Amino acid sequence: MKLISPTDSFRITSGFGPRWGRSHNGVDISTSSGTIARAPKSGIVKKASFASDSCGGTIIIEHGPVAEMGGNMRTSYCHMRAIFVKEGDYVRKGQKIGETGGRTSSQFPPNGDKGKGNSLGPHLHFGVKKDGNWVDPEEYFRAGVLRESIAVELSQIAIFALMVGSAIYFATKLFTK
């Protein structure tokens, strides 16, 4: 199974597992507020809302049975300042689903941004649930499952554009004589 990174950044600022006496069910990926978040795999949006809980703006995507991993998979995104999808939407791998948020230094005390939840700074909290249990998303980074970033996809588009441009150039040379 291949997933793409939910953001262009891979810099993890807080890992999965025990943190401050509680379980941190995901990883925090460093972003600027307003960074585009994307669906790492196609699926159905199960939740897309702003809550007054620690997660704030939340998106949950059900990716269904995943044969390569054995079982069902859900991904979750917290601290979203903007949500582009709604519950029941089908999202494609790589589709823009929202913008990351989180508190900025100018928001101490908080300025009422409904998407930040409990956060100390701008980031995306990214969680992966397999068969109903939280699993460490960083394993997918290490295993290379999340290695396809948007930058890689953009480089493939650039190569394709170069090939098309070359074909047009040679076609104009051929037909202008």
C-alpha positions, 0 to 999 in steps of 0.5 A: 500500500502506498500513502502520500504524506499529508503535508509537504513537511516530514519534520516530526516535532512530537512522536507517538506514545506517552507524552505528558502522562497521557497517550499521544495517538499520532505524530505532530508534523511541523507546518506553518498555519495555512499549510495545505493538508492532503488525503494520503489515500483515497477514502470516505470522510467520516468526520469534518468539523470544528469541536471545542475539544483538544483536537479543534478542527478535525477530519477523519477519513475511512480508507476501508479494507487495506489488503496490504496492511491487513484490516481497516485503516482510518487517518485523522487530522487535528488542528485544522483551521480550514476544512475543505471536505464534508462528512460523506465526501469521497476523497482521492489520494492527494486531494486537498482536504484542508489547511493546518492551524494551531496556535501562533505566538501572537495567539497567547492568549488564544484569539478564538481560532476555532480550529487550533484545539490544544496546541502550542504552535502551528502543526498538523496532528496526524493519526493512523488507526488500524483495525480500531487501534492507534498505530505509530504513523512514523512507522510508515515514514520509516518504511517508506510508505509515506515517502511520496511527498507532493514534491515528488509528484510535482517533479513527475509533472515537471518531467511530463511538461518537459516532454510535452514541451519538447514534442511541441518544439520538434513538431513546430520545427518539423511543420514550419519548414 
